[in-house]
Amino acid sequence: MKILITGAAGFIGHHLVEHFLKTSDAHLVLFDKLGYAANGMSRLRDINAFEQTKNRVDMYAIDISRPISPGVEKEIGSVDYIVHMAAETHVDRSIADPRPFVESNVVGTMEVLELAKRQGKNLKMMIYMCTDEVFGPCYDGAPPFKEWSRYNSTNPYSATKAAAEELCMAWANTYGIPMIVIHAMNNFGERQHPEKFVPGVVRKLLRSELITIHCDGTKTKAGARSYIHARNTAAAINFLMTKAGVGNGQKLRDKYNIVGEKEVDNLSLVVMIHNIMSETLGRKLDMNVDMVDFHSSRPGHDLRYSLNGEKLKALGWEPPKTFEDSLRKTVNWMIDPKNMQWMLLD
């Protein structure tokens, strides 16, 4: 089995690589442009992706927003699966400069779809990793969004992901590419860039810096998310590769939500991280928080997202690890001195 993974040197991408290396004998073809978020190939080296893998990994420095060269395509040959994870992902950066997000997330997805189209009948499945943010905010009392709920993108990042998702559905329908779209919620885990919430909180607690909490207009209700460890997301993707499909000669063209075990508001999450760190370090850390109404001051920040995960659950999948266990293990990994370099990224 040969699997092509785009964005493989990124945060979720490298966890998926590690998952396949540990749980399968698949040959992995990895694409990444090695931008700031990838930190070169540091994550892949940290998981020993290039050592003791019996030549199972081929790495290509590829910017998917540019056409994939015939030479590279010849080198990779036929693949059984494509997992398309490469994307620009940070909402603040998309608000400041949306162009890279359009180029990577929309144009880049088109280039990957064209590669998938050229694979023809060799390709068993393409999986596109989307986000809960395409549905927009889920207000208190509203039901969680299902896989085919209507889009309501509220920032450039989510708009480009929604556009790419529509391209995937169109290519699946028009060209017969077997397609699964997944909507993932907030992933966390080892080697995550500190611009993201969990490692950002860890870094600020270590430095006794002010922690900003996204909240409502009253500055009393913190924003909420469902958090899931990236290894659990990788397990769900692997599960879908083996379990998802259709019968009666129909084209594979479906969507699944990958949902965290529970919803946690960001203030409670900060307290949990603070308590874990204080216990492990043997001293009570300073915790300074500032409740900020981001939504009113900077349109594009949504207070709450929520997805319905019953479809994937009905197929037989549940997160293999609890949220609390995953969070404790991750935070303790982050504050281990030998891993501290990941707290220093800009």
C-alpha atoms as a printed R data frame, in Angstrom:
    type eleno elety resid chain resno       x      y       z
1   ATOM     1    CA   MET     A     1   0.000  0.000   0.000
2   ATOM     2    CA   LYS     A     2   1.282  3.460  -0.904
3   ATOM     3    CA   ILE     A     3  -0.097  6.595   0.768
4   ATOM     4    CA   LEU     A     4   0.589 10.172  -0.325
5   ATOM     5    CA   ILE     A     5   0.302 12.710   2.506
6   ATOM     6    CA   THR     A     6   0.432 16.436   1.778
7   ATOM     7    CA   GLY     A     7   1.474 18.759   4.595
8   ATOM     8    CA   ALA     A     8   3.318 15.797   6.103
9   ATOM     9    CA   ALA     A     9   5.901 17.886   7.973
10  ATOM    10    CA   GLY     A    10   3.180 19.929   9.654
11  ATOM    11    CA   PHE     A    11   1.626 19.347  13.040
12  ATOM    12    CA   ILE     A    12  -1.255 16.972  12.279
13  ATOM    13    CA   GLY     A    13   0.543 15.634   9.213
14  ATOM    14    CA   HIS     A    14   3.538 14.323  11.130
15  ATOM    15    CA   HIS     A    15   1.265 12.618  13.666
16  ATOM    16    CA   LEU     A    16  -0.443 10.854  10.762
17  ATOM    17    CA   VAL     A    17   2.961  9.794   9.419
18  ATOM    18    CA   GLU     A    18   3.910  8.435  12.835
19  ATOM    19    CA   HIS     A    19   0.598  6.570  13.084
20  ATOM    20    CA   PHE     A    20   1.076  4.795   9.748
21  ATOM    21    CA   LEU     A    21   4.703  3.950  10.515
22  ATOM    22    CA   LYS     A    22   3.683  2.346  13.807
23  ATOM    23    CA   THR     A    23   0.479  0.581  12.738
24  ATOM    24    CA   SER     A    24   1.051 -0.449   9.114
25  ATOM    25    CA   ASP     A    25   3.676 -1.470   6.592
26  ATOM    26    CA   ALA     A    26   2.542  1.192   4.104
27  ATOM    27    CA   HIS     A    27   4.992  3.060   1.889
28  ATOM    28    CA   LEU     A    28   4.606  6.801   2.543
29  ATOM    29    CA   VAL     A    29   5.108  9.583   0.000
30  ATOM    30    CA   LEU     A    30   5.342 12.915   1.796
31  ATOM    31    CA   PHE     A    31   4.773 16.414   0.356
32  ATOM    32    CA   ASP     A    32   5.489 19.623   2.266
33  ATOM    33    CA   LYS     A    33   6.719 23.066   1.234
34  ATOM    34    CA   LEU     A    34   8.603 23.292   4.559
35  ATOM    35    CA   GLY     A    35   7.295 26.725   5.513
36  ATOM    36    CA   TYR     A    36   7.371 28.385   8.926
37  ATOM    37    CA   ALA     A    37   4.716 26.103  10.449
38  ATOM    38    CA   ALA     A    38   6.588 22.962   9.387
39  ATOM    39    CA   ASN     A    39   9.850 24.135  10.990
40  ATOM    40    CA   GLY     A    40  11.707 22.342   8.218
41  ATOM    41    CA   MET     A    41  11.640 18.576   8.703
42  ATOM    42    CA   SER     A    42  12.197 18.824  12.456
43  ATOM    43    CA   ARG     A    43   8.978 17.037  13.368
44  ATOM    44    CA   LEU     A    44   9.661 14.161  10.980
45  ATOM    45    CA   ARG     A    45  13.196 13.792  12.312
46  ATOM    46    CA   ASP     A    46  11.907 13.920  15.886
47  ATOM    47    CA   ILE     A    47   9.708 10.866  15.241
48  ATOM    48    CA   ASN     A    48  12.564  9.095  13.396
49  ATOM    49    CA   ALA     A    49  10.576  9.019  10.170
50  ATOM    50    CA   PHE     A    50  13.755  8.602   8.122
51  ATOM    51    CA   GLU     A    51  15.490  6.066  10.362
52  ATOM    52    CA   GLN     A    52  14.762  2.381  10.838
53  ATOM    53    CA   THR     A    53  11.799  2.574   8.452
54  ATOM    54    CA   LYS     A    54  13.259  0.197   5.829
55  ATOM    55    CA   ASN     A    55  13.031  2.755   3.026
56  ATOM    56    CA   ARG     A    56   9.308  3.250   3.589
57  ATOM    57    CA   VAL     A    57   9.375  7.062   3.400
58  ATOM    58    CA   ASP     A    58   9.955  9.306   0.372
59  ATOM    59    CA   MET     A    59  10.036 13.040   1.146
60  ATOM    60    CA   TYR     A    60   9.516 15.801  -1.453
61  ATOM    61    CA   ALA     A    61   9.784 19.553  -0.817
62  ATOM    62    CA   ILE     A    62   6.695 20.521  -2.826
63  ATOM    63    CA   ASP     A    63   4.638 23.720  -2.838
64  ATOM    64    CA   ILE     A    64   1.250 22.360  -3.890
65  ATOM    65    CA   SER     A    65   0.045 25.808  -4.969
66  ATOM    66    CA   ARG     A    66   2.269 25.332  -8.034
67  ATOM    67    CA   PRO     A    67   1.739 22.601 -10.656
68  ATOM    68    CA   ILE     A    68   3.348 19.307  -9.668
69  ATOM    69    CA   SER     A    69   6.137 18.610 -12.144
70  ATOM    70    CA   PRO     A    70   5.995 15.568 -14.456
71  ATOM    71    CA   GLY     A    71   9.340 14.422 -13.036
72  ATOM    72    CA   VAL     A    72   8.038 14.342  -9.469
73  ATOM    73    CA   GLU     A    73   4.873 12.614 -10.609
74  ATOM    74    CA   LYS     A    74   6.933  9.961 -12.376
75  ATOM    75    CA   GLU     A    75   9.019  9.418  -9.255
76  ATOM    76    CA   ILE     A    76   6.047  8.871  -6.962
77  ATOM    77    CA   GLY     A    77   4.223  6.629  -9.425
78  ATOM    78    CA   SER     A    78   0.868  5.127  -8.515
79  ATOM    79    CA   VAL     A    79  -0.567  5.643  -5.038
80  ATOM    80    CA   ASP     A    80  -3.455  3.891  -3.319
81  ATOM    81    CA   TYR     A    81  -4.513  6.769  -1.065
82  ATOM    82    CA   ILE     A    82  -4.061 10.533  -0.919
83  ATOM    83    CA   VAL     A    83  -4.534 12.322   2.404
84  ATOM    84    CA   HIS     A    84  -4.557 16.047   1.670
85  ATOM    85    CA   MET     A    85  -3.667 17.968   4.834
86  ATOM    86    CA   ALA     A    86  -1.463 20.773   3.486
87  ATOM    87    CA   ALA     A    87  -2.955 24.174   4.323
88  ATOM    88    CA   GLU     A    88  -2.401 27.570   5.830
89  ATOM    89    CA   THR     A    89  -4.367 27.362   9.078
90  ATOM    90    CA   HIS     A    90  -4.010 30.360  11.385
91  ATOM    91    CA   VAL     A    91  -7.069 32.632  11.508
92  ATOM    92    CA   ASP     A    92  -5.154 35.749  12.616
93  ATOM    93    CA   ARG     A    93  -2.679 35.357   9.766
94  ATOM    94    CA   SER     A    94  -5.534 34.928   7.281
95  ATOM    95    CA   ILE     A    95  -7.122 38.166   8.464
96  ATOM    96    CA   ALA     A    96  -3.824 40.030   8.144
97  ATOM    97    CA   ASP     A    97  -2.951 38.598   4.704
98  ATOM    98    CA   PRO     A    98  -5.476 36.321   2.970
99  ATOM    99    CA   ARG     A    99  -3.521 35.780  -0.265
100 ATOM   100    CA   PRO     A   100  -1.330 32.865   0.954
101 ATOM   101    CA   PHE     A   101  -4.487 31.152   2.191
102 ATOM   102    CA   VAL     A   102  -6.177 31.394  -1.203
103 ATOM   103    CA   GLU     A   103  -3.026 30.187  -2.959
104 ATOM   104    CA   SER     A   104  -2.352 27.241  -0.640
105 ATOM   105    CA   ASN     A   105  -5.835 26.177   0.406
106 ATOM   106    CA   VAL     A   106  -7.774 26.746  -2.817
107 ATOM   107    CA   VAL     A   107  -5.263 26.627  -5.682
108 ATOM   108    CA   GLY     A   108  -3.192 24.009  -3.867
109 ATOM   109    CA   THR     A   109  -6.213 21.780  -3.408
110 ATOM   110    CA   MET     A   110  -6.981 22.043  -7.117
111 ATOM   111    CA   GLU     A   111  -3.441 20.884  -7.947
112 ATOM   112    CA   VAL     A   112  -3.781 17.895  -5.603
113 ATOM   113    CA   LEU     A   113  -7.157 17.056  -7.138
114 ATOM   114    CA   GLU     A   114  -5.613 17.149 -10.606
115 ATOM   115    CA   LEU     A   115  -2.903 14.767  -9.412
116 ATOM   116    CA   ALA     A   116  -5.618 12.506  -7.995
117 ATOM   117    CA   LYS     A   117  -7.478 12.648 -11.310
118 ATOM   118    CA   ARG     A   118  -4.382 11.548 -13.197
119 ATOM   119    CA   GLN     A   119  -4.052  8.543 -10.876
120 ATOM   120    CA   GLY     A   120  -7.210  7.165 -12.457
121 ATOM   121    CA   LYS     A   121  -8.531  3.832 -11.209
122 ATOM   122    CA   ASN     A   122  -5.341  3.194  -9.213
123 ATOM   123    CA   LEU     A   123  -6.577  5.571  -6.515
124 ATOM   124    CA   LYS     A   124  -8.774  3.909  -3.892
125 ATOM   125    CA   MET     A   125  -9.580  7.085  -1.934
126 ATOM   126    CA   MET     A   126  -8.653 10.708  -1.411
127 ATOM   127    CA   ILE     A   127  -9.256 12.242   2.008
128 ATOM   128    CA   TYR     A   128  -9.439 16.015   2.332
129 ATOM   129    CA   MET     A   129  -8.982 17.451   5.806
130 ATOM   130    CA   CYS     A   130 -11.322 20.364   6.346
131 ATOM   131    CA   THR     A   131 -12.337 22.213   9.511
132 ATOM   132    CA   ASP     A   132 -15.340 22.844  11.742
133 ATOM   133    CA   GLU     A   133 -14.898 26.550  11.027
134 ATOM   134    CA   VAL     A   134 -16.534 26.293   7.577
135 ATOM   135    CA   PHE     A   135 -19.911 26.135   9.358
136 ATOM   136    CA   GLY     A   136 -19.323 29.307  11.348
137 ATOM   137    CA   PRO     A   137 -20.266 29.857  14.991
138 ATOM   138    CA   CYS     A   138 -22.622 27.496  16.791
139 ATOM   139    CA   TYR     A   139 -24.532 29.553  19.310
140 ATOM   140    CA   ASP     A   140 -25.683 28.239  22.687
141 ATOM   141    CA   GLY     A   141 -28.796 26.131  22.308
142 ATOM   142    CA   ALA     A   142 -28.232 25.440  18.617
143 ATOM   143    CA   PRO     A   143 -27.699 21.807  17.561
144 ATOM   144    CA   PRO     A   144 -24.165 20.791  16.516
145 ATOM   145    CA   PHE     A   145 -23.512 20.944  12.798
146 ATOM   146    CA   LYS     A   146 -23.777 17.788  10.736
147 ATOM   147    CA   GLU     A   147 -21.545 16.863   7.807
148 ATOM   148    CA   TRP     A   148 -23.719 18.420   5.108
149 ATOM   149    CA   SER     A   149 -24.849 21.514   7.044
150 ATOM   150    CA   ARG     A   150 -24.755 24.814   5.229
151 ATOM   151    CA   TYR     A   151 -21.498 26.795   5.199
152 ATOM   152    CA   ASN     A   152 -21.223 30.087   7.044
153 ATOM   153    CA   SER     A   153 -17.533 31.008   6.814
154 ATOM   154    CA   THR     A   154 -16.688 34.080   8.858
155 ATOM   155    CA   ASN     A   155 -12.980 34.632   8.126
156 ATOM   156    CA   PRO     A   156 -10.618 34.196   5.160
157 ATOM   157    CA   TYR     A   157  -9.165 30.957   6.534
158 ATOM   158    CA   SER     A   158 -12.510 29.176   6.845
159 ATOM   159    CA   ALA     A   159 -13.682 30.584   3.505
160 ATOM   160    CA   THR     A   160 -10.691 29.090   1.688
161 ATOM   161    CA   LYS     A   161 -11.233 25.727   3.385
162 ATOM   162    CA   ALA     A   162 -14.900 25.761   2.376
163 ATOM   163    CA   ALA     A   163 -13.943 26.636  -1.200
164 ATOM   164    CA   ALA     A   164 -11.472 23.749  -1.290
165 ATOM   165    CA   GLU     A   165 -14.098 21.381   0.097
166 ATOM   166    CA   GLU     A   166 -16.450 22.351  -2.722
167 ATOM   167    CA   LEU     A   167 -13.683 21.689  -5.247
168 ATOM   168    CA   CYS     A   168 -13.251 18.218  -3.758
169 ATOM   169    CA   MET     A   169 -16.960 17.489  -4.080
170 ATOM   170    CA   ALA     A   170 -16.990 18.813  -7.636
171 ATOM   171    CA   TRP     A   171 -13.964 16.752  -8.735
172 ATOM   172    CA   ALA     A   172 -15.477 13.675  -7.085
173 ATOM   173    CA   ASN     A   173 -18.745 14.164  -8.936
174 ATOM   174    CA   THR     A   174 -17.281 15.210 -12.295
175 ATOM   175    CA   TYR     A   175 -14.198 13.006 -12.538
176 ATOM   176    CA   GLY     A   176 -15.129 10.104 -10.293
177 ATOM   177    CA   ILE     A   177 -12.402 10.644  -7.684
178 ATOM   178    CA   PRO     A   178 -13.340  8.518  -4.627
179 ATOM   179    CA   MET     A   179 -13.569 11.240  -1.981
180 ATOM   180    CA   ILE     A   180 -13.977 11.557   1.773
181 ATOM   181    CA   VAL     A   181 -14.072 15.021   3.356
182 ATOM   182    CA   ILE     A   182 -13.434 15.210   7.094
183 ATOM   183    CA   HIS     A   183 -14.276 18.140   9.348
184 ATOM   184    CA   ALA     A   184 -11.888 18.180  12.285
185 ATOM   185    CA   MET     A   185 -12.167 20.180  15.471
186 ATOM   186    CA   ASN     A   186  -9.318 21.738  17.450
187 ATOM   187    CA   ASN     A   187  -6.319 19.402  17.410
188 ATOM   188    CA   PHE     A   188  -3.564 19.532  19.996
189 ATOM   189    CA   GLY     A   189  -0.516 17.434  20.742
190 ATOM   190    CA   GLU     A   190   3.254 17.188  20.777
191 ATOM   191    CA   ARG     A   191   5.319 19.506  18.536
192 ATOM   192    CA   GLN     A   192   2.463 21.937  17.921
193 ATOM   193    CA   HIS     A   193   3.436 25.492  16.991
194 ATOM   194    CA   PRO     A   194   3.009 27.845  19.994
195 ATOM   195    CA   GLU     A   195   0.820 30.166  17.920
196 ATOM   196    CA   LYS     A   196  -1.920 27.612  18.694
197 ATOM   197    CA   PHE     A   197  -3.859 27.760  21.944
198 ATOM   198    CA   VAL     A   198  -2.624 24.820  24.054
199 ATOM   199    CA   PRO     A   199   1.145 25.240  23.493
200 ATOM   200    CA   GLY     A   200   0.666 29.013  23.606
201 ATOM   201    CA   VAL     A   201  -0.840 28.743  27.095
202 ATOM   202    CA   VAL     A   202   1.975 26.432  28.220
203 ATOM   203    CA   ARG     A   203   4.589 28.913  27.006
204 ATOM   204    CA   LYS     A   204   2.899 31.869  28.685
205 ATOM   205    CA   LEU     A   205   2.548 30.021  31.968
206 ATOM   206    CA   LEU     A   206   6.243 29.141  31.874
207 ATOM   207    CA   ARG     A   207   7.074 32.818  31.271
208 ATOM   208    CA   SER     A   208   4.450 34.227  33.686
209 ATOM   209    CA   GLU     A   209   2.923 36.152  30.772
210 ATOM   210    CA   LEU     A   210  -0.641 37.389  30.394
211 ATOM   211    CA   ILE     A   211  -2.976 34.825  28.778
212 ATOM   212    CA   THR     A   212  -5.679 36.266  26.542
213 ATOM   213    CA   ILE     A   213  -9.040 34.458  26.649
214 ATOM   214    CA   HIS     A   214 -11.487 34.858  23.783
215 ATOM   215    CA   CYS     A   215 -14.897 35.700  25.292
216 ATOM   216    CA   ASP     A   216 -18.306 37.233  24.638
217 ATOM   217    CA   GLY     A   217 -19.320 40.895  24.868
218 ATOM   218    CA   THR     A   218 -19.912 40.662  28.619
219 ATOM   219    CA   LYS     A   219 -16.322 39.490  29.101
220 ATOM   220    CA   THR     A   220 -17.589 36.724  31.361
221 ATOM   221    CA   LYS     A   221 -18.260 33.799  28.990
222 ATOM   222    CA   ALA     A   222 -15.169 32.249  27.417
223 ATOM   223    CA   GLY     A   223 -15.107 30.807  23.928
224 ATOM   224    CA   ALA     A   224 -15.492 27.038  23.704
225 ATOM   225    CA   ARG     A   225 -14.125 24.294  21.488
226 ATOM   226    CA   SER     A   226 -14.016 20.503  21.341
227 ATOM   227    CA   TYR     A   227 -10.349 19.538  21.544
228 ATOM   228    CA   ILE     A   228  -8.928 16.289  20.211
229 ATOM   229    CA   HIS     A   229  -5.387 14.937  20.200
230 ATOM   230    CA   ALA     A   230  -3.844 14.716  16.736
231 ATOM   231    CA   ARG     A   231  -3.098 11.010  17.272
232 ATOM   232    CA   ASN     A   232  -6.817 10.400  17.743
233 ATOM   233    CA   THR     A   233  -7.465 12.279  14.502
234 ATOM   234    CA   ALA     A   234  -4.867 10.106  12.772
235 ATOM   235    CA   ALA     A   235  -6.599  6.988  14.107
236 ATOM   236    CA   ALA     A   236  -9.927  8.239  12.755
237 ATOM   237    CA   ILE     A   237  -8.427  8.857   9.308
238 ATOM   238    CA   ASN     A   238  -6.941  5.370   9.246
239 ATOM   239    CA   PHE     A   239 -10.311  3.970  10.336
240 ATOM   240    CA   LEU     A   240 -12.116  5.764   7.496
241 ATOM   241    CA   MET     A   241  -9.626  4.475   4.955
242 ATOM   242    CA   THR     A   242 -10.657  0.928   5.816
243 ATOM   243    CA   LYS     A   243 -14.326  1.326   6.786
244 ATOM   244    CA   ALA     A   244 -15.864  4.131   4.711
245 ATOM   245    CA   GLY     A   245 -17.372  3.368   1.326
246 ATOM   246    CA   VAL     A   246 -20.540  2.888  -0.699
247 ATOM   247    CA   GLY     A   247 -22.093 -0.052  -2.481
248 ATOM   248    CA   ASN     A   248 -24.196 -0.695  -5.567
249 ATOM   249    CA   GLY     A   249 -21.630  0.825  -7.887
250 ATOM   250    CA   GLN     A   250 -22.090  4.347  -6.494
251 ATOM   251    CA   LYS     A   251 -19.260  6.856  -6.451
252 ATOM   252    CA   LEU     A   252 -17.556  7.387  -3.093
253 ATOM   253    CA   ARG     A   253 -18.409 10.992  -2.234
254 ATOM   254    CA   ASP     A   254 -19.005 11.455   1.475
255 ATOM   255    CA   LYS     A   255 -18.203 13.530   4.561
256 ATOM   256    CA   TYR     A   256 -17.470 12.727   8.213
257 ATOM   257    CA   ASN     A   257 -17.000 14.851  11.323
258 ATOM   258    CA   ILE     A   258 -14.131 13.941  13.668
259 ATOM   259    CA   VAL     A   259 -15.246 15.262  17.034
260 ATOM   260    CA   GLY     A   260 -13.403 15.627  20.308
261 ATOM   261    CA   GLU     A   261 -14.591 13.656  23.299
262 ATOM   262    CA   LYS     A   262 -15.960 16.716  25.087
263 ATOM   263    CA   GLU     A   263 -16.388 20.463  24.762
264 ATOM   264    CA   VAL     A   264 -14.238 22.681  26.991
265 ATOM   265    CA   ASP     A   265 -14.338 26.449  27.354
266 ATOM   266    CA   ASN     A   266 -10.954 28.112  26.994
267 ATOM   267    CA   LEU     A   267 -10.810 29.516  30.528
268 ATOM   268    CA   SER     A   268 -11.418 26.053  31.992
269 ATOM   269    CA   LEU     A   269  -8.757 24.669  29.663
270 ATOM   270    CA   VAL     A   270  -6.229 27.230  30.919
271 ATOM   271    CA   VAL     A   271  -6.995 26.204  34.505
272 ATOM   272    CA   MET     A   272  -6.535 22.526  33.617
273 ATOM   273    CA   ILE     A   273  -3.179 23.205  31.951
274 ATOM   274    CA   HIS     A   274  -2.099 25.359  34.898
275 ATOM   275    CA   ASN     A   275  -2.948 22.604  37.378
276 ATOM   276    CA   ILE     A   276  -1.120 19.920  35.394
277 ATOM   277    CA   MET     A   277   2.006 22.059  35.088
278 ATOM   278    CA   SER     A   278   1.965 23.099  38.763
279 ATOM   279    CA   GLU     A   279   1.632 19.478  39.856
280 ATOM   280    CA   THR     A   280   4.413 18.239  37.573
281 ATOM   281    CA   LEU     A   281   6.818 21.096  38.350
282 ATOM   282    CA   GLY     A   282   6.101 20.927  42.086
283 ATOM   283    CA   ARG     A   283   5.254 24.632  42.423
284 ATOM   284    CA   LYS     A   284   2.191 26.754  41.839
285 ATOM   285    CA   LEU     A   285   2.665 28.830  38.710
286 ATOM   286    CA   ASP     A   286   1.382 32.359  38.272
287 ATOM   287    CA   MET     A   287  -1.771 32.488  36.165
288 ATOM   288    CA   ASN     A   288  -2.752 35.859  34.718
289 ATOM   289    CA   VAL     A   289  -5.687 35.954  32.305
290 ATOM   290    CA   ASP     A   290  -7.393 38.728  30.375
291 ATOM   291    CA   MET     A   291 -10.934 38.187  29.064
292 ATOM   292    CA   VAL     A   292 -11.107 39.916  25.672
293 ATOM   293    CA   ASP     A   293 -14.125 40.346  23.414
294 ATOM   294    CA   PHE     A   294 -12.334 39.369  20.199
295 ATOM   295    CA   HIS     A   295 -15.540 38.846  18.248
296 ATOM   296    CA   SER     A   296 -16.672 42.464  18.531
297 ATOM   297    CA   SER     A   297 -13.234 44.022  18.151
298 ATOM   298    CA   ARG     A   298 -12.038 41.707  15.356
299 ATOM   299    CA   PRO     A   299 -14.836 40.204  13.278
300 ATOM   300    CA   GLY     A   300 -13.814 36.762  12.068
301 ATOM   301    CA   HIS     A   301 -13.250 35.229  15.492
302 ATOM   302    CA   ASP     A   302 -16.119 32.912  16.435
303 ATOM   303    CA   LEU     A   303 -16.989 32.257  20.059
304 ATOM   304    CA   ARG     A   304 -18.011 28.607  19.769
305 ATOM   305    CA   TYR     A   305 -17.865 25.764  17.246
306 ATOM   306    CA   SER     A   306 -19.695 22.464  17.546
307 ATOM   307    CA   LEU     A   307 -19.935 19.366  15.354
308 ATOM   308    CA   ASN     A   308 -22.149 16.307  15.479
309 ATOM   309    CA   GLY     A   309 -19.994 13.174  15.526
310 ATOM   310    CA   GLU     A   310 -22.745 10.546  15.432
311 ATOM   311    CA   LYS     A   311 -22.096  9.497  11.824
312 ATOM   312    CA   LEU     A   312 -18.513  8.390  12.493
313 ATOM   313    CA   LYS     A   313 -19.526  6.889  15.831
314 ATOM   314    CA   ALA     A   314 -22.240  4.830  14.110
315 ATOM   315    CA   LEU     A   315 -19.548  3.453  11.815
316 ATOM   316    CA   GLY     A   316 -17.793  2.123  14.913
317 ATOM   317    CA   TRP     A   317 -15.141  4.710  15.790
318 ATOM   318    CA   GLU     A   318 -14.523  6.405  19.131
319 ATOM   319    CA   PRO     A   319 -11.402  8.288  20.315
320 ATOM   320    CA   PRO     A   320  -8.948  5.699  21.682
321 ATOM   321    CA   LYS     A   321  -7.767  8.079  24.423
322 ATOM   322    CA   THR     A   322  -9.737 10.401  26.714
323 ATOM   323    CA   PHE     A   323  -9.299 14.161  26.516
324 ATOM   324    CA   GLU     A   324  -7.919 14.414  30.059
325 ATOM   325    CA   ASP     A   325  -5.349 11.669  29.526
326 ATOM   326    CA   SER     A   326  -4.241 13.169  26.214
327 ATOM   327    CA   LEU     A   327  -3.985 16.683  27.659
328 ATOM   328    CA   ARG     A   328  -1.932 15.584  30.679
329 ATOM   329    CA   LYS     A   329   0.476 13.567  28.560
330 ATOM   330    CA   THR     A   330   0.865 16.402  26.034
331 ATOM   331    CA   VAL     A   331   1.437 19.167  28.591
332 ATOM   332    CA   ASN     A   332   4.010 17.091  30.467
333 ATOM   333    CA   TRP     A   333   5.767 16.358  27.168
334 ATOM   334    CA   MET     A   334   5.844 20.085  26.349
335 ATOM   335    CA   ILE     A   335   7.458 21.087  29.644
336 ATOM   336    CA   ASP     A   336  10.066 18.324  29.553
337 ATOM   337    CA   PRO     A   337  13.419 20.147  29.127
338 ATOM   338    CA   LYS     A   338  14.419 17.940  26.195
339 ATOM   339    CA   ASN     A   339  11.360 19.112  24.244
340 ATOM   340    CA   MET     A   340  11.559 22.784  25.150
341 ATOM   341    CA   GLN     A   341  12.730 23.847  21.670
342 ATOM   342    CA   TRP     A   342   9.135 23.570  20.484
343 ATOM   343    CA   MET     A   343   8.161 26.340  22.897
344 ATOM   344    CA   LEU     A   344  10.655 28.709  21.264
345 ATOM   345    CA   LEU     A   345   9.246 28.821  17.713
346 ATOM   346    CA   ASP     A   346   8.145 32.200  16.366
